[in-house]
Amino acid sequence: MTPETFKKILTNKYGAALTAIFCSVLWGSAFPVLKLTYEEMLLSPADYGARMILASLRFFLAGLLLLFAVRVGVRQTVKIKRNFWPAVALLGILQISLQYFFFYNGLARTTGMKGAILQSSGIFFIVLLAHFYYKNDRISWSKVFGLATGFAGIVLINWGENFSFNFTVTGEGFLIMAGLTSAFAMLIAKSLAQDINAFVLTAWQMILGSILLFVAGILYKGTVYLHFTSLAIGLLIYSVFLSATAFSLWYAVLKYNKAGEIAVYRFAIPIAGAILSAIFISGESLNILVVGALILVTAGITTVNNSAEED
């Protein structure tokens, strides 16, 4: 595929939508993949250090894979101009180091339902920040309605789990911080993607972010031993693929589209995660709540897209 064809797809409304949904499905598949990986590696709930090291390994390898693909596959440079390095490093810290530090630690201290709902807070932060950051990406009542509808789908799909309103800084607070850091990272990525190849940008921010994540894993309390089996290696390889592919394509979509409108497609992440978990994780199954959630999320995406046409 030529760069011109790739750009034509991403600047097309339906091409951008399908690409964003594809990225969200890939990210959603990470939930069952990680569950299976933890089980296969015999990681206990207290092995937070090992989980962060596993995450750092995943992103470091994904970054190397992208650099190899760009340099050898399409024979393009992987160099970044010196003046862009501070911003790329900041993106790596926000998108990889801080987001996954908050996410892994916060999720360990709260329920699955709260985790899914609070993780989606990043979508609201993106839309709100884009309203103030970009003159052509203003929030509207139709966008608010679309976001509320999509969020209702997230609540519905988790309705069967125990839900409480207890709040702790290191639990629910960390998950909200994960959403906030992800939102800031998305805006930085959109700006950088205008000047840097999306795949090169993804590669370097992953490598830089994974280094800090690795250091945090070493210093964090818990076991740092990783027990690799054939299945665990296969799952890690898939995780590397999904990280490299999803982040690269997402940054490419951001380059040609409004951040506040593309963000709504991230509602598909927990939906895809629930469906794929029902398929691959024993004890989990599809039900009427999943169907209802899919309808609400689809309605939310449609509403936000319609508001984009009216702007």
C-alpha positions, 0 to 999 in steps of 0.5 A, spaced: 500 500 500 502 506 498 502 512 502 497 516 498 492 510 498 494 509 506 492 517 507 486 516 502 483 511 507 484 514 513 481 521 511 475 517 509 470 517 514 468 510 513 476 508 513 477 512 519 472 509 523 473 502 521 481 503 522 479 506 529 474 500 531 480 495 529 485 498 533 479 498 539 478 490 538 485 489 538 486 493 545 480 489 547 483 482 546 488 484 551 484 483 556 483 475 555 490 475 553 493 478 559 488 473 563 491 467 560 498 470 560 498 471 568 495 464 569 500 461 564 506 464 568 503 462 575 503 470 577 499 471 583 495 477 585 502 480 589 506 479 583 505 487 581 513 488 579 513 482 575 507 484 571 510 491 570 516 487 567 512 483 563 509 490 560 515 493 559 518 487 555 511 487 551 512 494 549 520 494 548 519 488 543 513 492 539 518 498 539 523 494 536 519 490 531 516 497 528 523 500 527 525 493 523 519 494 519 520 501 517 527 500 516 527 494 513 520 493 510 519 499 507 526 502 507 524 508 510 529 512 516 527 511 523 531 517 525 527 523 529 530 530 529 533 532 535 528 538 537 522 532 537 526 528 542 523 531 548 516 531 546 517 523 544 520 522 551 514 525 554 509 521 550 513 515 552 512 517 559 505 518 559 502 513 554 507 507 556 510 508 563 505 512 567 498 510 564 500 502 565 503 504 572 497 507 574 492 502 570 496 495 573 496 498 580 489 501 580 486 495 577 489 490 583 485 494 588 478 495 585 473 491 582 472 489 575 466 493 574 469 499 576 476 498 572 472 498 566 468 504 567 473 508 570 478 506 564 473 509 559 474 516 563 480 517 558 474 518 553 471 524 556 478 527 558 480 527 551 473 530 548 474 535 554 481 537 552 480 537 545 475 542 546 480 547 549 486 544 545 483 545 538 479 550 535 475 545 530 474 540 535 469 543 540 464 539 544 457 539 543 450 537 546 450 531 541 457 529 543 455 529 550 449 525 548 453 520 544 458 519 550 453 518 555 450 513 551 456 509 550 458 510 557 451 507 559 453 501 555 460 500 559 455 500 565 450 495 562 455 490 560 458 490 567 451 490 571 452 483 573 458 484 577 458 487 585 459 495 585 460 499 590 462 506 591 468 506 595 474 510 593 481 509 594 487 514 591 491 507 589 485 504 587 480 508 583 484 514 583 489 511 580 485 508 574 482 515 573 489 518 573 491 512 567 485 515 563 487 522 564 495 521 562 492 517 556 488 523 554 494 528 554 498 523 551 493 522 545 493 530 544 501 530 544 501 524 539 496 528 534 501 533 534 507 529 533 504 525 528 503 531 523 511 531 523 513 524 524 511 517 521 506 514 526 510 508 526 516 511 527 513 515 533 510 509 536 516 505 536 520 510 539 515 512 545 514 505 546 522 503 547 523 510 551 516 508 556 518 501 557 525 503 560 522 507 565 516 501 566 522 496 567 525 500 572 519 501 576 517 493 575 524 492 578 523 497 584 516 495 585 515 490 591 513 483 589 516 477 585 520 479 578 521 472 576 517 470 569 515 463 568 515 462 560 512 456 557 510 455 550 503 458 550 506 464 554 511 466 549 505 465 544 501 470 548 507 475 549 508 475 541 501 476 540 501 482 545 507 485 541 503 485 535 497 488 537 501 493 541 505 495 535 499 495 530 494 498 534 498 504 537 501 505 530 494 505 526 491 509 532 496 515 531 495 515 524 488 516 524 489 521 529 493 525 524 488 526 519 482 526 524 479 530 530 481 527 537 475 528 540 471 524 535 475 519 534 476 518 541 469 515 542 471 509 538 475 507 544 468 505 547 469 499 543 475 496 547 471 494 553 466 491 549 470 487 545 474 485 551 468 482 554 466 478 548 473 475 547 473 473 554 467 470 553 470 466 548 476 464 550 476 464 558 472 459 561 466 461 566 465 467 562 459 467 557 455 472 553 448 474 555 443 480 554 447 485 557 452 484 552 447 485 546 444 491 550 451 494 551 453 493 544 447 497 541 448 503 546 455 503 544 453 503 537 448 509 538 453 513 541 458 512 536 453 514 530 451 520 534 458 523 535 459 521 527 453 525 526 455 531 530 461 531 526 458 532 520 454 538 522 460 541 525 
